[in-house]
């Protein structure tokens, strides 16, 4: 695993989490609760896949 991949494995989930919080708050303030929940769940799924992918790259 290169240094670039290692940095990505740390940065991508953090960036996804920051983006998710911002989008979820934006939807929540506009009283669109379903979109806020959906946005949060979709981003958690994306972060989970990202963490899982890079974890498997490290282990294999």
CHARMM-style PDB file with segment names, atoms N, HN, CA, C and O in Angstrom:
ATOM      1  N   UNK     1       0.850  -1.174   0.000  1.00  0.00      PROA
ATOM      2  CA  UNK     1       0.000   0.000   0.000  1.00  0.00      PROA
ATOM      3  C   UNK     1       0.898   1.240   0.000  1.00  0.00      PROA
ATOM      4  O   UNK     1       1.801   1.381   0.825  1.00  0.00      PROA
ATOM      5  N   UNK     2       0.626   2.112  -0.932  1.00  0.00      PROA
ATOM      6  HN  UNK     2      -0.107   1.999  -1.602  1.00  0.00      PROA
ATOM      7  CA  UNK     2       1.435   3.321  -1.041  1.00  0.00      PROA
ATOM      8  C   UNK     2       0.994   4.365  -0.009  1.00  0.00      PROA
ATOM      9  O   UNK     2      -0.049   4.238   0.632  1.00  0.00      PROA
ATOM     10  N   UNK     3       1.810   5.374   0.122  1.00  0.00      PROA
ATOM     11  HN  UNK     3       2.657   5.477  -0.399  1.00  0.00      PROA
ATOM     12  CA  UNK     3       1.493   6.465   1.043  1.00  0.00      PROA
ATOM     13  C   UNK     3       0.216   7.174   0.589  1.00  0.00      PROA
ATOM     14  O   UNK     3      -0.614   7.559   1.413  1.00  0.00      PROA
ATOM     15  N   UNK     4       0.066   7.342  -0.729  1.00  0.00      PROA
ATOM     16  HN  UNK     4       0.740   7.030  -1.398  1.00  0.00      PROA
ATOM     17  CA  UNK     4      -1.125   7.997  -1.274  1.00  0.00      PROA
ATOM     18  C   UNK     4      -2.391   7.239  -0.880  1.00  0.00      PROA
ATOM     19  O   UNK     4      -3.377   7.848  -0.465  1.00  0.00      PROA
ATOM     20  N   UNK     5      -2.364   5.913  -1.011  1.00  0.00      PROA
ATOM     21  HN  UNK     5      -1.563   5.418  -1.348  1.00  0.00      PROA
ATOM     22  CA  UNK     5      -3.532   5.111  -0.633  1.00  0.00      PROA
ATOM     23  C   UNK     5      -3.790   5.187   0.868  1.00  0.00      PROA
ATOM     24  O   UNK     5      -4.943   5.213   1.299  1.00  0.00      PROA
ATOM     25  N   UNK     6      -2.737   5.222   1.657  1.00  0.00      PROA
ATOM     26  HN  UNK     6      -1.800   5.201   1.307  1.00  0.00      PROA
ATOM     27  CA  UNK     6      -2.902   5.321   3.103  1.00  0.00      PROA
ATOM     28  C   UNK     6      -3.546   6.652   3.492  1.00  0.00      PROA
ATOM     29  O   UNK     6      -4.443   6.692   4.334  1.00  0.00      PROA
ATOM     30  N   UNK     7      -3.082   7.737   2.873  1.00  0.00      PROA
ATOM     31  HN  UNK     7      -2.353   7.704   2.189  1.00  0.00      PROA
ATOM     32  CA  UNK     7      -3.662   9.058   3.148  1.00  0.00      PROA
ATOM     33  C   UNK     7      -5.126   9.080   2.722  1.00  0.00      PROA
ATOM     34  O   UNK     7      -5.972   9.608   3.443  1.00  0.00      PROA
ATOM     35  N   UNK     8      -5.432   8.511   1.557  1.00  0.00      PROA
ATOM     36  HN  UNK     8      -4.744   8.082   0.972  1.00  0.00      PROA
ATOM     37  CA  UNK     8      -6.819   8.446   1.102  1.00  0.00      PROA
ATOM     38  C   UNK     8      -7.681   7.639   2.058  1.00  0.00      PROA
ATOM     39  O   UNK     8      -8.837   7.984   2.300  1.00  0.00      PROA
ATOM     40  N   UNK     9      -7.124   6.569   2.601  1.00  0.00      PROA
ATOM     41  HN  UNK     9      -6.184   6.288   2.405  1.00  0.00      PROA
ATOM     42  CA  UNK     9      -7.909   5.723   3.500  1.00  0.00      PROA
ATOM     43  C   UNK     9      -8.314   6.473   4.766  1.00  0.00      PROA
ATOM     44  O   UNK     9      -9.309   6.127   5.402  1.00  0.00      PROA
ATOM     45  N   UNK    10      -7.558   7.484   5.127  1.00  0.00      PROA
ATOM     46  HN  UNK    10      -6.749   7.766   4.609  1.00  0.00      PROA
ATOM     47  CA  UNK    10      -7.899   8.293   6.291  1.00  0.00      PROA
ATOM     48  C   UNK    10      -8.752   9.494   5.887  1.00  0.00      PROA
ATOM     49  O   UNK    10      -9.724   9.822   6.567  1.00  0.00      PROA
ATOM     50  N   UNK    11      -8.393  10.146   4.789  1.00  0.00      PROA
ATOM     51  HN  UNK    11      -7.603   9.880   4.237  1.00  0.00      PROA
ATOM     52  CA  UNK    11      -9.042  11.403   4.402  1.00  0.00      PROA
ATOM     53  C   UNK    11     -10.451  11.209   3.854  1.00  0.00      PROA
ATOM     54  O   UNK    11     -11.343  12.001   4.161  1.00  0.00      PROA
ATOM     55  N   UNK    12     -10.665  10.181   3.057  1.00  0.00      PROA
ATOM     56  HN  UNK    12      -9.941   9.538   2.808  1.00  0.00      PROA
ATOM     57  CA  UNK    12     -11.974  10.017   2.398  1.00  0.00      PROA
ATOM     58  C   UNK    12     -13.108   9.848   3.411  1.00  0.00      PROA
ATOM     59  O   UNK    12     -14.100  10.568   3.304  1.00  0.00      PROA
ATOM     60  N   UNK    13     -13.021   8.946   4.380  1.00  0.00      PROA
ATOM     61  HN  UNK    13     -12.215   8.361   4.467  1.00  0.00      PROA
ATOM     62  CA  UNK    13     -14.121   8.842   5.350  1.00  0.00      PROA
ATOM     63  C   UNK    13     -14.355  10.130   6.139  1.00  0.00      PROA
ATOM     64  O   UNK    13     -15.497  10.466   6.452  1.00  0.00      PROA
ATOM     65  N   UNK    14     -13.276  10.854   6.464  1.00  0.00      PROA
ATOM     66  HN  UNK    14     -12.348  10.581   6.210  1.00  0.00      PROA
ATOM     67  CA  UNK    14     -13.431  12.115   7.196  1.00  0.00      PROA
ATOM     68  C   UNK    14     -14.143  13.145   6.332  1.00  0.00      PROA
ATOM     69  O   UNK    14     -15.040  13.840   6.809  1.00  0.00      PROA
ATOM     70  N   UNK    15     -13.751  13.251   5.062  1.00  0.00      PROA
ATOM     71  HN  UNK    15     -13.022  12.687   4.674  1.00  0.00      PROA
ATOM     72  CA  UNK    15     -14.407  14.205   4.159  1.00  0.00      PROA
ATOM     73  C   UNK    15     -15.870  13.844   3.938  1.00  0.00      PROA
ATOM     74  O   UNK    15     -16.726  14.726   3.882  1.00  0.00      PROA
ATOM     75  N   UNK    16     -16.159  12.554   3.813  1.00  0.00      PROA
ATOM     76  HN  UNK    16     -15.464  11.837   3.859  1.00  0.00      PROA
ATOM     77  CA  UNK    16     -17.551  12.117   3.651  1.00  0.00      PROA
ATOM     78  C   UNK    16     -18.357  12.484   4.895  1.00  0.00      PROA
ATOM     79  O   UNK    16     -19.495  12.938   4.784  1.00  0.00      PROA
ATOM     80  N   UNK    17     -17.776  12.290   6.072  1.00  0.00      PROA
ATOM     81  HN  UNK    17     -16.851  11.921   6.163  1.00  0.00      PROA
ATOM     82  CA  UNK    17     -18.488  12.620   7.313  1.00  0.00      PROA
ATOM     83  C   UNK    17     -18.760  14.120   7.420  1.00  0.00      PROA
ATOM     84  O   UNK    17     -19.854  14.523   7.815  1.00  0.00      PROA
ATOM     85  N   UNK    18     -17.778  14.947   7.073  1.00  0.00      PROA
ATOM     86  HN  UNK    18     -16.889  14.620   6.752  1.00  0.00      PROA
ATOM     87  CA  UNK    18     -17.974  16.401   7.126  1.00  0.00      PROA
ATOM     88  C   UNK    18     -19.064  16.823   6.151  1.00  0.00      PROA
ATOM     89  O   UNK    18     -19.950  17.602   6.504  1.00  0.00      PROA
ATOM     90  N   UNK    19     -19.001  16.311   4.931  1.00  0.00      PROA
ATOM     91  HN  UNK    19     -18.281  15.678   4.645  1.00  0.00      PROA
ATOM     92  CA  UNK    19     -20.011  16.649   3.924  1.00  0.00      PROA
ATOM     93  C   UNK    19     -21.401  16.204   4.383  1.00  0.00      PROA
ATOM     94  O   UNK    19     -22.380  16.931   4.217  1.00  0.00      PROA
ATOM     95  N   UNK    20     -21.474  15.015   4.955  1.00  0.00      PROA
ATOM     96  HN  UNK    20     -20.678  14.425   5.090  1.00  0.00      PROA
ATOM     97  CA  UNK    20     -22.754  14.489   5.420  1.00  0.00      PROA
ATOM     98  C   UNK    20     -23.370  15.373   6.489  1.00  0.00      PROA
ATOM     99  O   UNK    20     -24.560  15.681   6.438  1.00  0.00      PROA
ATOM    100  N   UNK    21     -22.566  15.778   7.450  1.00  0.00      PROA
ATOM    101  HN  UNK    21     -21.599  15.528   7.491  1.00  0.00      PROA
ATOM    102  CA  UNK    21     -23.074  16.629   8.524  1.00  0.00      PROA
ATOM    103  C   UNK    21     -23.595  17.944   7.948  1.00  0.00      PROA
ATOM    104  O   UNK    21     -24.663  18.416   8.341  1.00  0.00      PROA
ATOM    105  N   UNK    22     -22.848  18.533   7.022  1.00  0.00      PROA
ATOM    106  HN  UNK    22     -21.982  18.151   6.703  1.00  0.00      PROA
ATOM    107  CA  UNK    22     -23.278  19.801   6.427  1.00  0.00      PROA
ATOM    108  C   UNK    22     -24.586  19.650   5.661  1.00  0.00      PROA
ATOM    109  O   UNK    22     -25.495  20.464   5.825  1.00  0.00      PROA
ATOM    110  N   UNK    23     -24.693  18.621   4.828  1.00  0.00      PROA
ATOM    111  HN  UNK    23     -23.955  17.959   4.695  1.00  0.00      PROA
ATOM    112  CA  UNK    23     -25.908  18.416   4.028  1.00  0.00      PROA
ATOM    113  C   UNK    23     -27.090  18.077   4.929  1.00  0.00      PROA
ATOM    114  O   UNK    23     -28.196  18.575   4.716  1.00  0.00      PROA
ATOM    115  N   UNK    24     -26.864  17.241   5.927  1.00  0.00      PROA
ATOM    116  HN  UNK    24     -25.966  16.837   6.100  1.00  0.00      PROA
ATOM    117  CA  UNK    24     -27.946  16.851   6.829  1.00  0.00      PROA
ATOM    118  C   UNK    24     -28.474  18.061   7.600  1.00  0.00      PROA
ATOM    119  O   UNK    24     -29.685  18.226   7.742  1.00  0.00      PROA
ATOM    120  N   UNK    25     -27.576  18.899   8.094  1.00  0.00      PROA
ATOM    121  HN  UNK    25     -26.592  18.764   7.979  1.00  0.00      PROA
ATOM    122  CA  UNK    25     -28.006  20.116   8.803  1.00  0.00      PROA
ATOM    123  C   UNK    25     -28.764  21.037   7.858  1.00  0.00      PROA
ATOM    124  O   UNK    25     -29.771  21.628   8.249  1.00  0.00      PROA
ATOM    125  N   UNK    26     -28.295  21.168   6.619  1.00  0.00      PROA
ATOM    126  HN  UNK    26     -27.477  20.688   6.302  1.00  0.00      PROA
ATOM    127  CA  UNK    26     -28.961  22.031   5.640  1.00  0.00      PROA
ATOM    128  C   UNK    26     -30.397  21.560   5.396  1.00  0.00      PROA
ATOM    129  O   UNK    26     -31.329  22.364   5.392  1.00  0.00      PROA
ATOM    130  N   UNK    27     -30.564  20.246   5.191  1.00  0.00      PROA
ATOM    131  HN  UNK    27     -29.806  19.593   5.194  1.00  0.00      PROA
ATOM    132  CA  UNK    27     -31.914  19.707   4.995  1.00  0.00      PROA
ATOM    133  C   UNK    27     -32.763  19.878   6.256  1.00  0.00      PROA
ATOM    134  O   UNK    27     -33.940  20.229   6.176  1.00  0.00      PROA
ATOM    135  N   UNK    28     -32.161  19.628   7.414  1.00  0.00      PROA
ATOM    136  HN  UNK    28     -31.205  19.342   7.479  1.00  0.00      PROA
ATOM    137  CA  UNK    28     -32.905  19.683   8.675  1.00  0.00      PROA
ATOM    138  C   UNK    28     -33.432  21.095   8.930  1.00  0.00      PROA
ATOM    139  O   UNK    28     -34.567  21.258   9.378  1.00  0.00      PROA
ATOM    140  N   UNK    29     -32.623  22.110   8.652  1.00  0.00      PROA
ATOM    141  HN  UNK    29     -31.701  21.977   8.289  1.00  0.00      PROA
ATOM    142  CA  UNK    29     -33.049  23.496   8.858  1.00  0.00      PROA
ATOM    143  C   UNK    29     -34.204  23.876   7.940  1.00  0.00      PROA
ATOM    144  O   UNK    29     -34.995  24.760   8.271  1.00  0.00      PROA
ATOM    145  N   UNK    30     -34.305  23.220   6.799  1.00  0.00      PROA
ATOM    146  HN  UNK    30     -33.663  22.502   6.530  1.00  0.00      PROA
ATOM    147  CA  UNK    30     -35.383  23.523   5.863  1.00  0.00      PROA
ATOM    148  C   UNK    30     -36.604  22.636   6.090  1.00  0.00      PROA
ATOM    149  O   UNK    30     -37.490  22.549   5.241  1.00  0.00      PROA
ATOM    150  N   UNK    31     -36.636  21.982   7.242  1.00  0.00      PROA
ATOM    151  HN  UNK    31     -35.915  22.053   7.932  1.00  0.00      PROA
ATOM    152  CA  UNK    31     -37.766  21.155   7.680  1.00  0.00      PROA
ATOM    153  C   UNK    31     -38.028  19.958   6.766  1.00  0.00      PROA
ATOM    154  O   UNK    31     -39.142  19.436   6.720  1.00  0.00      PROA
ATOM    155  N   UNK    32     -37.008  19.534   6.052  1.00  0.00      PROA
ATOM    156  HN  UNK    32     -36.103  19.957   6.089  1.00  0.00      PROA
ATOM    157  CA  UNK    32     -37.151  18.361   5.194  1.00  0.00      PROA
ATOM    158  C   UNK    32     -36.502  17.178   5.923  1.00  0.00      PROA
ATOM    159  O   UNK    32     -35.383  16.770   5.611  1.00  0.00      PROA
ATOM    160  N   UNK    33     -37.233  16.647   6.893  1.00  0.00      PROA
ATOM    161  HN  UNK    33     -38.142  16.978   7.146  1.00  0.00      PROA
ATOM    162  CA  UNK    33     -36.684  15.617   7.785  1.00  0.00      PROA
ATOM    163  C   UNK    33     -36.332  14.326   7.047  1.00  0.00      PROA
ATOM    164  O   UNK    33     -35.295  13.722   7.319  1.00  0.00      PROA
ATOM    165  N   UNK    34     -37.185  13.900   6.118  1.00  0.00      PROA
ATOM    166  HN  UNK    34     -38.027  14.391   5.897  1.00  0.00      PROA
ATOM    167  CA  UNK    34     -36.936  12.651   5.400  1.00  0.00      PROA
ATOM    168  C   UNK    34     -35.653  12.750   4.575  1.00  0.00      PROA
ATOM    169  O   UNK    34     -34.861  11.809   4.549  1.00  0.00      PROA
ATOM    170  N   UNK    35     -35.445  13.880   3.905  1.00  0.00      PROA
ATOM    171  HN  UNK    35     -36.089  14.644   3.926  1.00  0.00      PROA
ATOM    172  CA  UNK    35     -34.223  14.065   3.121  1.00  0.00      PROA
ATOM    173  C   UNK    35     -32.997  14.099   4.028  1.00  0.00      PROA
ATOM    174  O   UNK    35     -31.940  13.589   3.659  1.00  0.00      PROA
ATOM    175  N   UNK    36     -33.132  14.697   5.212  1.00  0.00      PROA
ATOM    176  HN  UNK    36     -33.991  15.111   5.512  1.00  0.00      PROA
ATOM    177  CA  UNK    36     -32.003  14.753   6.143  1.00  0.00      PROA
ATOM    178  C   UNK    36     -31.619  13.353   6.609  1.00  0.00      PROA
ATOM    179  O   UNK    36     -30.438  13.009   6.653  1.00  0.00      PROA
ATOM    180  N   UNK    37     -32.609  12.559   6.953  1.00  0.00      PROA
ATOM    181  HN  UNK    37     -33.569  12.839   6.918  1.00  0.00      PROA
ATOM    182  CA  UNK    37     -32.333  11.188   7.401  1.00  0.00      PROA
ATOM    183  C   UNK    37     -31.756  10.363   6.254  1.00  0.00      PROA
ATOM    184  O   UNK    37     -30.793   9.620   6.442  1.00  0.00      PROA
ATOM    185  N   UNK    38     -32.342  10.495   5.071  1.00  0.00      PROA
ATOM    186  HN  UNK    38     -33.124  11.099   4.918  1.00  0.00      PROA
ATOM    187  CA  UNK    38     -31.841   9.753   3.909  1.00  0.00      PROA
ATOM    188  C   UNK    38     -30.419  10.139   3.557  1.00  0.00      PROA
ATOM    189  O   UNK    38     -29.600   9.278   3.234  1.00  0.00      PROA
ATOM    190  N   UNK    39     -30.122  11.420   3.616  1.00  0.00      PROA
ATOM    191  HN  UNK    39     -30.787  12.119   3.878  1.00  0.00      PROA
ATOM    192  CA  UNK    39     -28.774  11.903   3.327  1.00  0.00      PROA
ATOM    193  C   UNK    39     -27.777  11.337   4.333  1.00  0.00      PROA
ATOM    194  O   UNK    39     -26.691  10.892   3.964  1.00  0.00      PROA
ATOM    195  N   UNK    40     -28.155  11.360   5.592  1.00  0.00      PROA
ATOM    196  HN  UNK    40     -29.037  11.722   5.893  1.00  0.00      PROA
ATOM    197  CA  UNK    40     -27.272  10.825   6.625  1.00  0.00      PROA
ATOM    198  C   UNK    40     -27.005   9.342   6.457  1.00  0.00      PROA
ATOM    199  O   UNK    40     -25.865   8.895   6.583  1.00  0.00      PROA
ATOM    200  N   UNK    41     -28.050   8.575   6.173  1.00  0.00      PROA
ATOM    201  HN  UNK    41     -28.977   8.938   6.070  1.00  0.00      PROA
ATOM    202  CA  UNK    41     -27.880   7.131   5.984  1.00  0.00      PROA
ATOM    203  C   UNK    41     -27.045   6.811   4.750  1.00  0.00      PROA
ATOM    204  O   UNK    41     -26.207   5.910   4.781  1.00  0.00      PROA
ATOM    205  N   UNK    42     -27.273   7.545   3.669  1.00  0.00      PROA
ATOM    206  HN  UNK    42     -27.953   8.278   3.644  1.00  0.00      PROA
ATOM    207  CA  UNK    42     -26.513   7.316   2.441  1.00  0.00      PROA
ATOM    208  C   UNK    42     -25.031   7.618   2.653  1.00  0.00      PROA
ATOM    209  O   UNK    42     -24.171   6.889   2.159  1.00  0.00      PROA
ATOM    210  N   UNK    43     -24.735   8.680   3.379  1.00  0.00      PROA
ATOM    211  HN  UNK    43     -25.434   9.272   3.780  1.00  0.00      PROA
ATOM    212  CA  UNK    43     -23.346   9.028   3.633  1.00  0.00      PROA
ATOM    213  C   UNK    43     -22.679   8.033   4.571  1.00  0.00      PROA
ATOM    214  O   UNK    43     -21.504   7.711   4.396  1.00  0.00      PROA
ATOM    215  N   UNK    44     -23.413   7.543   5.563  1.00  0.00      PROA
ATOM    216  HN  UNK    44     -24.367   7.805   5.705  1.00  0.00      PROA
ATOM    217  CA  UNK    44     -22.852   6.507   6.438  1.00  0.00      PROA
ATOM    218  C   UNK    44     -22.531   5.247   5.648  1.00  0.00      PROA
ATOM    219  O   UNK    44     -21.508   4.601   5.879  1.00  0.00      PROA
ATOM    220  N   UNK    45     -23.401   4.908   4.727  1.00  0.00      PROA
ATOM    221  HN  UNK    45     -24.232   5.433   4.539  1.00  0.00      PROA
ATOM    222  CA  UNK    45     -23.159   3.749   3.869  1.00  0.00      PROA
ATOM    223  C   UNK    45     -21.905   3.965   3.028  1.00  0.00      PROA
ATOM    224  O   UNK    45     -21.072   3.067   2.904  1.00  0.00      PROA
ATOM    225  N   UNK    46     -21.774   5.157   2.454  1.00  0.00      PROA
ATOM    226  HN  UNK    46     -22.450   5.886   2.555  1.00  0.00      PROA
ATOM    227  CA  UNK    46     -20.593   5.472   1.648  1.00  0.00      PROA
ATOM    228  C   UNK    46     -19.315   5.444   2.460  1.00  0.00      PROA
ATOM    229  O   UNK    46     -18.300   4.917   2.005  1.00  0.00      PROA
ATOM    230  N   UNK    47     -19.354   6.005   3.654  1.00  0.00      PROA
ATOM    231  HN  UNK    47     -20.179   6.433   4.024  1.00  0.00      PROA
ATOM    232  CA  UNK    47     -18.170   6.000   4.512  1.00  0.00      PROA
ATOM    233  C   UNK    47     -17.818   4.573   4.925  1.00  0.00      PROA
ATOM    234  O   UNK    47     -16.643   4.215   4.997  1.00  0.00      PROA
ATOM    235  N   UNK    48     -18.832   3.768   5.192  1.00  0.00      PROA
ATOM    236  HN  UNK    48     -19.787   4.059   5.134  1.00  0.00      PROA
ATOM    237  CA  UNK    48     -18.589   2.370   5.555  1.00  0.00      PROA
ATOM    238  C   UNK    48     -17.924   1.597   4.435  1.00  0.00      PROA
ATOM    239  O   UNK    48     -16.990   0.832   4.678  1.00  0.00      PROA
ATOM    240  N   UNK    49     -18.394   1.786   3.206  1.00  0.00      PROA
ATOM    241  HN  UNK    49     -19.153   2.407   3.008  1.00  0.00      PROA
ATOM    242  CA  UNK    49     -17.768   1.116   2.065  1.00  0.00      PROA
ATOM    243  C   UNK    49     -16.334   1.595   1.872  1.00  0.00      PROA
ATOM    244  O   UNK    49     -15.444   0.802   1.564  1.00  0.00      PROA
ATOM    245  N   UNK    50     -16.114   2.895   2.054  1.00  0.00      PROA
ATOM    246  HN  UNK    50     -16.837   3.540   2.304  1.00  0.00      PROA
ATOM    247  CA  UNK    50     -14.771   3.449   1.897  1.00  0.00      PROA
ATOM    248  C   UNK    50     -13.815   2.868   2.934  1.00  0.00      PROA
ATOM    249  O   UNK    50     -12.709   2.445   2.598  1.00  0.00      PROA
ATOM    250  N   UNK    51     -14.240   2.850   4.180  1.00  0.00      PROA
ATOM    251  HN  UNK    51     -15.138   3.193   4.453  1.00  0.00      PROA
ATOM    252  CA  UNK    51     -13.401   2.292   5.250  1.00  0.00      PROA
ATOM    253  C   UNK    51     -13.167   0.805   5.011  1.00  0.00      PROA
ATOM    254  O   UNK    51     -12.051   0.312   5.175  1.00  0.00      PROA
ATOM    255  N   UNK    52     -14.217   0.098   4.626  1.00  0.00      PROA
ATOM    256  HN  UNK    52     -15.124   0.498   4.493  1.00  0.00      PROA
ATOM    257  CA  UNK    52     -14.083  -1.336   4.365  1.00  0.00      PROA
ATOM    258  C   UNK    52     -13.149  -1.638   3.216  1.00  0.00      PROA
ATOM    259  O   UNK    52     -12.342  -2.565   3.293  1.00  0.00      PROA
ATOM    260  N   UNK    53     -13.252  -0.861   2.147  1.00  0.00      PROA
ATOM    261  HN  UNK    53     -13.908  -0.108   2.085  1.00  0.00      PROA
ATOM    262  CA  UNK    53     -12.400  -1.078   0.970  1.00  0.00      PROA
ATOM    263  C   UNK    53     -10.930  -0.905   1.327  1.00  0.00      PROA
ATOM    264  O   UNK    53     -10.105  -1.764   1.015  1.00  0.00      PROA
ATOM    265  N   UNK    54     -10.607   0.195   1.977  1.00  0.00      PROA
ATOM    266  HN  UNK    54     -11.278   0.892   2.231  1.00  0.00      PROA
ATOM    267  CA  UNK    54      -9.209   0.445   2.303  1.00  0.00      PROA
ATOM    268  C   UNK    54      -8.704  -0.502   3.388  1.00  0.00      PROA
ATOM    269  O   UNK    54      -7.517  -0.828   3.411  1.00  0.00      PROA
ATOM    270  N   UNK    55      -9.578  -0.949   4.285  1.00  0.00      PROA
ATOM    271  HN  UNK    55     -10.542  -0.685   4.266  1.00  0.00      PROA
ATOM    272  CA  UNK    55      -9.172  -1.937   5.284  1.00  0.00      PROA
ATOM    273  C   UNK    55      -8.808  -3.253   4.610  1.00  0.00      PROA
ATOM    274  O   UNK    55      -7.811  -3.884   4.964  1.00  0.00      PROA
ATOM    275  N   UNK    56      -9.612  -3.663   3.646  1.00  0.00      PROA
ATOM    276  HN  UNK    56     -10.422  -3.152   3.358  1.00  0.00      PROA
ATOM    277  CA  UNK    56      -9.314  -4.906   2.929  1.00  0.00      PROA
ATOM    278  C   UNK    56      -8.037  -4.765   2.107  1.00  0.00      PROA
ATOM    279  O   UNK    56      -7.293  -5.734   1.954  1.00  0.00      PROA
ATOM    280  N   UNK    57      -7.773  -3.568   1.575  1.00  0.00      PROA
ATOM    281  HN  UNK    57      -8.377  -2.781   1.699  1.00  0.00      PROA
ATOM    282  CA  UNK    57      -6.529  -3.347   0.826  1.00  0.00      PROA
ATOM    283  C   UNK    57      -5.320  -3.507   1.747  1.00  0.00      PROA
ATOM    284  O   UNK    57      -4.275  -4.007   1.330  1.00  0.00      PROA
ATOM    285  N   UNK    58      -5.467  -3.083   2.991  1.00  0.00      PROA
ATOM    286  HN  UNK    58      -6.316  -2.677   3.331  1.00  0.00      PROA
ATOM    287  CA  UNK    58      -4.354  -3.195   3.937  1.00  0.00      PROA
ATOM    288  C   UNK    58      -4.160  -4.651   4.345  1.00  0.00      PROA
ATOM    289  O   UNK    58      -3.029  -5.125   4.447  1.00  0.00      PROA
ATOM    290  N   UNK    59      -5.265  -5.360   4.578  1.00  0.00      PROA
ATOM    291  HN  UNK    59      -6.184  -4.974   4.495  1.00  0.00      PROA
ATOM    292  CA  UNK    59      -5.164  -6.724   5.091  1.00  0.00      PROA
ATOM    293  C   UNK    59      -4.758  -7.740   4.036  1.00  0.00      PROA
ATOM    294  O   UNK    59      -4.133  -8.751   4.356  1.00  0.00      PROA
ATOM    295  N   UNK    60      -5.106  -7.482   2.786  1.00  0.00      PROA
ATOM    296  HN  UNK    60      -5.614  -6.661   2.526  1.00  0.00      PROA
ATOM    297  CA  UNK    60      -4.815  -8.476   1.737  1.00  0.00      PROA
ATOM    298  C   UNK    60      -3.601  -8.117   0.923  1.00  0.00      PROA
ATOM    299  OT1 UNK    60      -3.232  -8.853   0.007  1.00  0.00      PROA
TER     300      UNK     60
END
